[in-house]
């Protein structure tokens, strides 16, 4: 699973790139800004079979972070990548700190991948 986003400190839009890769061992942290922002999350199917209705969810987000993922689910053919749009709304009331979160790729038939990262609020 790969997550890419952009963040520009000067504006609420996202333009800096953050990449989290599990098998490539570049596991990182995510440092969102307060307010609204958008990211693209990619899920790669390294298997030999098509995966149907692959969905993505976040677990462990602190109260005050709302996430909307679009589309809800996608079919990913073998050795292909699907891209999901992720919008974050981060409340001003979230205390500064480091929060362990999980990004999960799954379908009705089970979990495909889980990546643990740290969400850092400053």
Secondary structure, 3 states (H helix, E strand, C coil): CEEEECCCCCCCCCCCCEEEECCCCECCEECCCCEEEEEEEEEEECCCCCEEEEEEEEECCCCCEEEEEECCCEEECCCEEEEEEEEEEECCCCCCEEEEEEEEEEECCEEEEEEEEEEEEC
